[in-house]
């Protein structure tokens, strides 16, 4: 009996959800509270709200069209690039910059492919040349920003934790030299005047 009632309620719930989403997409403010509650219960907002992923998917549709082989191959290349660019524990800013690098990689190579297509109008050739140049500048800028961030992160200083550390024989004017990770450059601790 439980299975029967479950089968009857599931379509009703799905119908209600369809109704809720349709009303919300039409801008009905009366469903906003219920919509927020549903989004809080589900994880779908993470996918719908990820505009970077949506932009990547749009580029993939533009580049690959209906060609699933090309689409999946490009996705694998993007995954490879992401693994190569991402450290084992990237910061939020590193993740955002890596996403930007990958988006600009798609943009640049799309423009390069489009610029190589045979065309018979000089204006169109000029358009794609300009677009390719802008895409290349954006790609190099995003790579530069990621490189700069990593350089800055490698020079990070952290405040001294205790006064006992300042009394260490290995201390400097700024504080003791420590290497909390034992794998990277030593970090110089700065005394901020507190315990």
Rosetta constraint file for C-alpha pairs under 8 A:
AtomPair CA 1 CA 5 HARMONIC 6.48 0.50
AtomPair CA 2 CA 6 HARMONIC 6.09 0.50
AtomPair CA 3 CA 7 HARMONIC 6.11 0.50
AtomPair CA 4 CA 8 HARMONIC 6.38 0.50
AtomPair CA 5 CA 9 HARMONIC 6.25 0.50
AtomPair CA 6 CA 10 HARMONIC 6.17 0.50
AtomPair CA 7 CA 11 HARMONIC 7.19 0.50
AtomPair CA 8 CA 12 HARMONIC 6.95 0.50
AtomPair CA 9 CA 13 HARMONIC 6.11 0.50
AtomPair CA 10 CA 14 HARMONIC 6.16 0.50
AtomPair CA 11 CA 15 HARMONIC 5.95 0.50
AtomPair CA 12 CA 16 HARMONIC 6.09 0.50
AtomPair CA 13 CA 17 HARMONIC 6.11 0.50
AtomPair CA 14 CA 18 HARMONIC 6.11 0.50
AtomPair CA 15 CA 19 HARMONIC 6.15 0.50
AtomPair CA 16 CA 20 HARMONIC 6.04 0.50
AtomPair CA 17 CA 21 HARMONIC 6.08 0.50
AtomPair CA 18 CA 22 HARMONIC 6.03 0.50
AtomPair CA 19 CA 23 HARMONIC 6.14 0.50
AtomPair CA 20 CA 24 HARMONIC 6.10 0.50
AtomPair CA 20 CA 31 HARMONIC 6.74 0.50
AtomPair CA 20 CA 34 HARMONIC 8.00 0.50
AtomPair CA 20 CA 35 HARMONIC 6.99 0.50
AtomPair CA 21 CA 25 HARMONIC 6.01 0.50
AtomPair CA 21 CA 35 HARMONIC 7.64 0.50
AtomPair CA 22 CA 26 HARMONIC 6.33 0.50
AtomPair CA 23 CA 27 HARMONIC 6.51 0.50
AtomPair CA 23 CA 28 HARMONIC 5.50 0.50
AtomPair CA 23 CA 31 HARMONIC 7.00 0.50
AtomPair CA 24 CA 28 HARMONIC 5.41 0.50
AtomPair CA 24 CA 29 HARMONIC 7.35 0.50
AtomPair CA 24 CA 31 HARMONIC 6.34 0.50
AtomPair CA 24 CA 32 HARMONIC 6.92 0.50
AtomPair CA 24 CA 35 HARMONIC 7.34 0.50
AtomPair CA 28 CA 32 HARMONIC 7.33 0.50
AtomPair CA 31 CA 35 HARMONIC 5.95 0.50
AtomPair CA 32 CA 36 HARMONIC 6.09 0.50
AtomPair CA 33 CA 37 HARMONIC 6.31 0.50
AtomPair CA 34 CA 38 HARMONIC 6.19 0.50
AtomPair CA 35 CA 39 HARMONIC 6.12 0.50
AtomPair CA 36 CA 40 HARMONIC 6.10 0.50
AtomPair CA 37 CA 41 HARMONIC 6.36 0.50
AtomPair CA 38 CA 42 HARMONIC 6.15 0.50
AtomPair CA 39 CA 43 HARMONIC 6.80 0.50
AtomPair CA 39 CA 44 HARMONIC 6.87 0.50
AtomPair CA 39 CA 45 HARMONIC 6.05 0.50
AtomPair CA 43 CA 47 HARMONIC 7.57 0.50
AtomPair CA 44 CA 48 HARMONIC 6.28 0.50
AtomPair CA 45 CA 49 HARMONIC 5.37 0.50
AtomPair CA 46 CA 50 HARMONIC 6.00 0.50
AtomPair CA 47 CA 53 HARMONIC 7.83 0.50
AtomPair CA 48 CA 54 HARMONIC 7.79 0.50
AtomPair CA 50 CA 54 HARMONIC 6.40 0.50
AtomPair CA 51 CA 55 HARMONIC 5.96 0.50
AtomPair CA 52 CA 56 HARMONIC 6.18 0.50
AtomPair CA 52 CA 99 HARMONIC 7.14 0.50
AtomPair CA 52 CA 103 HARMONIC 7.96 0.50
AtomPair CA 53 CA 57 HARMONIC 6.09 0.50
AtomPair CA 54 CA 58 HARMONIC 6.15 0.50
AtomPair CA 55 CA 59 HARMONIC 6.26 0.50
AtomPair CA 55 CA 103 HARMONIC 7.79 0.50
AtomPair CA 56 CA 60 HARMONIC 6.18 0.50
AtomPair CA 56 CA 103 HARMONIC 6.36 0.50
AtomPair CA 56 CA 106 HARMONIC 7.97 0.50
AtomPair CA 57 CA 61 HARMONIC 6.16 0.50
AtomPair CA 58 CA 62 HARMONIC 6.16 0.50
AtomPair CA 59 CA 63 HARMONIC 6.00 0.50
AtomPair CA 59 CA 106 HARMONIC 6.96 0.50
AtomPair CA 59 CA 107 HARMONIC 7.52 0.50
AtomPair CA 60 CA 64 HARMONIC 5.61 0.50
AtomPair CA 60 CA 65 HARMONIC 7.29 0.50
AtomPair CA 60 CA 71 HARMONIC 6.21 0.50
AtomPair CA 60 CA 74 HARMONIC 7.77 0.50
AtomPair CA 61 CA 65 HARMONIC 4.76 0.50
AtomPair CA 61 CA 66 HARMONIC 7.34 0.50
AtomPair CA 61 CA 71 HARMONIC 7.79 0.50
AtomPair CA 63 CA 71 HARMONIC 7.98 0.50
AtomPair CA 63 CA 110 HARMONIC 6.68 0.50
AtomPair CA 64 CA 68 HARMONIC 7.27 0.50
AtomPair CA 64 CA 70 HARMONIC 5.70 0.50
AtomPair CA 64 CA 71 HARMONIC 5.40 0.50
AtomPair CA 65 CA 71 HARMONIC 7.97 0.50
AtomPair CA 67 CA 71 HARMONIC 6.27 0.50
AtomPair CA 68 CA 72 HARMONIC 5.94 0.50
AtomPair CA 69 CA 73 HARMONIC 6.05 0.50
AtomPair CA 70 CA 74 HARMONIC 6.11 0.50
AtomPair CA 71 CA 75 HARMONIC 6.21 0.50
AtomPair CA 72 CA 76 HARMONIC 6.19 0.50
AtomPair CA 73 CA 77 HARMONIC 6.27 0.50
AtomPair CA 74 CA 78 HARMONIC 6.15 0.50
AtomPair CA 75 CA 79 HARMONIC 6.17 0.50
AtomPair CA 76 CA 80 HARMONIC 6.17 0.50
AtomPair CA 77 CA 81 HARMONIC 6.19 0.50
AtomPair CA 78 CA 82 HARMONIC 6.04 0.50
AtomPair CA 78 CA 102 HARMONIC 6.75 0.50
AtomPair CA 79 CA 83 HARMONIC 6.19 0.50
AtomPair CA 80 CA 84 HARMONIC 6.21 0.50
AtomPair CA 81 CA 85 HARMONIC 6.08 0.50
AtomPair CA 81 CA 102 HARMONIC 7.59 0.50
AtomPair CA 82 CA 86 HARMONIC 5.84 0.50
AtomPair CA 82 CA 98 HARMONIC 6.89 0.50
AtomPair CA 82 CA 102 HARMONIC 7.49 0.50
AtomPair CA 83 CA 87 HARMONIC 7.80 0.50
AtomPair CA 85 CA 98 HARMONIC 6.83 0.50
AtomPair CA 86 CA 90 HARMONIC 6.16 0.50
AtomPair CA 86 CA 94 HARMONIC 7.59 0.50
AtomPair CA 86 CA 95 HARMONIC 7.37 0.50
AtomPair CA 86 CA 98 HARMONIC 7.17 0.50
AtomPair CA 90 CA 94 HARMONIC 5.62 0.50
AtomPair CA 90 CA 95 HARMONIC 6.13 0.50
AtomPair CA 91 CA 95 HARMONIC 6.28 0.50
AtomPair CA 92 CA 96 HARMONIC 6.27 0.50
AtomPair CA 93 CA 97 HARMONIC 6.09 0.50
AtomPair CA 94 CA 98 HARMONIC 5.98 0.50
AtomPair CA 94 CA 146 HARMONIC 6.72 0.50
AtomPair CA 94 CA 149 HARMONIC 7.53 0.50
AtomPair CA 95 CA 99 HARMONIC 6.17 0.50
AtomPair CA 96 CA 100 HARMONIC 6.29 0.50
AtomPair CA 97 CA 101 HARMONIC 6.13 0.50
AtomPair CA 97 CA 142 HARMONIC 6.65 0.50
AtomPair CA 97 CA 145 HARMONIC 7.32 0.50
AtomPair CA 97 CA 146 HARMONIC 5.93 0.50
AtomPair CA 98 CA 102 HARMONIC 6.21 0.50
AtomPair CA 98 CA 146 HARMONIC 7.21 0.50
AtomPair CA 99 CA 103 HARMONIC 6.16 0.50
AtomPair CA 100 CA 104 HARMONIC 6.05 0.50
AtomPair CA 100 CA 142 HARMONIC 6.37 0.50
AtomPair CA 101 CA 105 HARMONIC 6.01 0.50
AtomPair CA 101 CA 139 HARMONIC 6.11 0.50
AtomPair CA 101 CA 142 HARMONIC 5.34 0.50
AtomPair CA 101 CA 143 HARMONIC 6.13 0.50
AtomPair CA 102 CA 106 HARMONIC 6.37 0.50
AtomPair CA 103 CA 107 HARMONIC 6.26 0.50
AtomPair CA 104 CA 108 HARMONIC 5.89 0.50
AtomPair CA 104 CA 135 HARMONIC 6.65 0.50
AtomPair CA 104 CA 136 HARMONIC 7.89 0.50
AtomPair CA 104 CA 138 HARMONIC 6.41 0.50
AtomPair CA 104 CA 139 HARMONIC 4.87 0.50
AtomPair CA 104 CA 142 HARMONIC 7.64 0.50
AtomPair CA 105 CA 109 HARMONIC 6.19 0.50
AtomPair CA 105 CA 139 HARMONIC 6.18 0.50
AtomPair CA 106 CA 110 HARMONIC 6.00 0.50
AtomPair CA 107 CA 111 HARMONIC 6.22 0.50
AtomPair CA 107 CA 135 HARMONIC 6.05 0.50
AtomPair CA 108 CA 112 HARMONIC 6.19 0.50
AtomPair CA 108 CA 132 HARMONIC 6.14 0.50
AtomPair CA 108 CA 135 HARMONIC 4.77 0.50
AtomPair CA 108 CA 136 HARMONIC 5.69 0.50
AtomPair CA 108 CA 139 HARMONIC 6.99 0.50
AtomPair CA 109 CA 113 HARMONIC 6.06 0.50
AtomPair CA 110 CA 114 HARMONIC 6.10 0.50
AtomPair CA 111 CA 115 HARMONIC 5.96 0.50
AtomPair CA 111 CA 128 HARMONIC 6.53 0.50
AtomPair CA 111 CA 131 HARMONIC 6.35 0.50
AtomPair CA 111 CA 132 HARMONIC 4.91 0.50
AtomPair CA 111 CA 135 HARMONIC 7.22 0.50
AtomPair CA 112 CA 116 HARMONIC 6.39 0.50
AtomPair CA 112 CA 132 HARMONIC 5.99 0.50
AtomPair CA 113 CA 117 HARMONIC 6.76 0.50
AtomPair CA 114 CA 128 HARMONIC 6.77 0.50
AtomPair CA 115 CA 125 HARMONIC 6.72 0.50
AtomPair CA 115 CA 128 HARMONIC 5.17 0.50
AtomPair CA 115 CA 129 HARMONIC 6.34 0.50
AtomPair CA 115 CA 132 HARMONIC 7.40 0.50
AtomPair CA 119 CA 124 HARMONIC 7.41 0.50
AtomPair CA 119 CA 125 HARMONIC 7.15 0.50
AtomPair CA 121 CA 125 HARMONIC 6.68 0.50
AtomPair CA 122 CA 126 HARMONIC 6.25 0.50
AtomPair CA 123 CA 127 HARMONIC 6.21 0.50
AtomPair CA 124 CA 128 HARMONIC 6.37 0.50
AtomPair CA 125 CA 129 HARMONIC 6.17 0.50
AtomPair CA 126 CA 130 HARMONIC 6.18 0.50
AtomPair CA 127 CA 131 HARMONIC 6.17 0.50
AtomPair CA 128 CA 132 HARMONIC 5.92 0.50
AtomPair CA 129 CA 133 HARMONIC 6.21 0.50
AtomPair CA 130 CA 134 HARMONIC 6.22 0.50
AtomPair CA 131 CA 135 HARMONIC 6.08 0.50
AtomPair CA 132 CA 136 HARMONIC 6.07 0.50
AtomPair CA 133 CA 137 HARMONIC 6.26 0.50
AtomPair CA 134 CA 138 HARMONIC 6.22 0.50
AtomPair CA 135 CA 139 HARMONIC 6.08 0.50
AtomPair CA 136 CA 140 HARMONIC 6.10 0.50
AtomPair CA 137 CA 141 HARMONIC 5.97 0.50
AtomPair CA 138 CA 142 HARMONIC 6.16 0.50
AtomPair CA 139 CA 143 HARMONIC 6.29 0.50
AtomPair CA 140 CA 144 HARMONIC 5.99 0.50
AtomPair CA 141 CA 145 HARMONIC 6.09 0.50
AtomPair CA 142 CA 146 HARMONIC 6.24 0.50
AtomPair CA 143 CA 147 HARMONIC 6.14 0.50
AtomPair CA 144 CA 148 HARMONIC 6.02 0.50
AtomPair CA 145 CA 149 HARMONIC 6.08 0.50
AtomPair CA 146 CA 150 HARMONIC 6.24 0.50
AtomPair CA 147 CA 151 HARMONIC 6.20 0.50
AtomPair CA 148 CA 152 HARMONIC 6.16 0.50
AtomPair CA 149 CA 153 HARMONIC 6.03 0.50
AtomPair CA 150 CA 154 HARMONIC 6.14 0.50
AtomPair CA 151 CA 155 HARMONIC 6.68 0.50
AtomPair CA 152 CA 156 HARMONIC 6.50 0.50
AtomPair CA 154 CA 185 HARMONIC 7.46 0.50
AtomPair CA 155 CA 187 HARMONIC 7.54 0.50
AtomPair CA 156 CA 187 HARMONIC 7.06 0.50
AtomPair CA 157 CA 187 HARMONIC 5.96 0.50
AtomPair CA 157 CA 188 HARMONIC 5.76 0.50
AtomPair CA 157 CA 189 HARMONIC 5.90 0.50
AtomPair CA 157 CA 190 HARMONIC 6.87 0.50
AtomPair CA 158 CA 187 HARMONIC 7.42 0.50
AtomPair CA 158 CA 188 HARMONIC 7.16 0.50
AtomPair CA 158 CA 189 HARMONIC 5.22 0.50
AtomPair CA 158 CA 190 HARMONIC 6.26 0.50
AtomPair CA 159 CA 189 HARMONIC 5.27 0.50
AtomPair CA 159 CA 190 HARMONIC 4.68 0.50
AtomPair CA 159 CA 191 HARMONIC 5.67 0.50
AtomPair CA 159 CA 192 HARMONIC 6.03 0.50
AtomPair CA 160 CA 165 HARMONIC 7.37 0.50
AtomPair CA 160 CA 166 HARMONIC 7.70 0.50
AtomPair CA 160 CA 175 HARMONIC 6.61 0.50
AtomPair CA 160 CA 176 HARMONIC 7.97 0.50
AtomPair CA 160 CA 189 HARMONIC 5.09 0.50
AtomPair CA 160 CA 190 HARMONIC 5.40 0.50
AtomPair CA 160 CA 191 HARMONIC 4.98 0.50
AtomPair CA 160 CA 192 HARMONIC 6.90 0.50
AtomPair CA 160 CA 195 HARMONIC 7.86 0.50
AtomPair CA 161 CA 165 HARMONIC 7.30 0.50
AtomPair CA 161 CA 195 HARMONIC 6.06 0.50
AtomPair CA 162 CA 166 HARMONIC 7.14 0.50
AtomPair CA 162 CA 194 HARMONIC 7.83 0.50
AtomPair CA 162 CA 195 HARMONIC 5.09 0.50
AtomPair CA 163 CA 167 HARMONIC 6.69 0.50
AtomPair CA 163 CA 195 HARMONIC 6.43 0.50
AtomPair CA 164 CA 168 HARMONIC 6.77 0.50
AtomPair CA 165 CA 171 HARMONIC 7.70 0.50
AtomPair CA 165 CA 175 HARMONIC 7.41 0.50
AtomPair CA 165 CA 176 HARMONIC 6.36 0.50
AtomPair CA 166 CA 171 HARMONIC 6.06 0.50
AtomPair CA 166 CA 175 HARMONIC 5.46 0.50
AtomPair CA 166 CA 176 HARMONIC 6.02 0.50
AtomPair CA 167 CA 171 HARMONIC 6.97 0.50
AtomPair CA 168 CA 176 HARMONIC 6.71 0.50
AtomPair CA 170 CA 176 HARMONIC 5.75 0.50
AtomPair CA 170 CA 177 HARMONIC 6.73 0.50
AtomPair CA 171 CA 175 HARMONIC 5.16 0.50
AtomPair CA 171 CA 176 HARMONIC 3.75 0.50
AtomPair CA 171 CA 177 HARMONIC 6.30 0.50
AtomPair CA 172 CA 176 HARMONIC 5.73 0.50
AtomPair CA 172 CA 177 HARMONIC 7.43 0.50
AtomPair CA 174 CA 188 HARMONIC 7.00 0.50
AtomPair CA 174 CA 189 HARMONIC 6.21 0.50
AtomPair CA 174 CA 190 HARMONIC 4.81 0.50
AtomPair CA 174 CA 191 HARMONIC 6.06 0.50
AtomPair CA 175 CA 188 HARMONIC 6.67 0.50
AtomPair CA 175 CA 189 HARMONIC 5.06 0.50
AtomPair CA 175 CA 190 HARMONIC 5.49 0.50
AtomPair CA 175 CA 191 HARMONIC 6.10 0.50
AtomPair CA 176 CA 188 HARMONIC 6.64 0.50
AtomPair CA 176 CA 189 HARMONIC 6.06 0.50
AtomPair CA 177 CA 186 HARMONIC 6.43 0.50
AtomPair CA 177 CA 187 HARMONIC 6.15 0.50
AtomPair CA 177 CA 188 HARMONIC 5.10 0.50
AtomPair CA 177 CA 189 HARMONIC 6.51 0.50
AtomPair CA 178 CA 186 HARMONIC 5.68 0.50
AtomPair CA 178 CA 187 HARMONIC 5.72 0.50
AtomPair CA 178 CA 188 HARMONIC 6.72 0.50
AtomPair CA 178 CA 189 HARMONIC 7.48 0.50
AtomPair CA 179 CA 183 HARMONIC 7.65 0.50
AtomPair CA 179 CA 184 HARMONIC 7.25 0.50
AtomPair CA 179 CA 185 HARMONIC 6.99 0.50
AtomPair CA 179 CA 186 HARMONIC 4.60 0.50
AtomPair CA 179 CA 187 HARMONIC 5.88 0.50
AtomPair CA 180 CA 186 HARMONIC 7.94 0.50
AtomPair CA 180 CA 187 HARMONIC 7.98 0.50
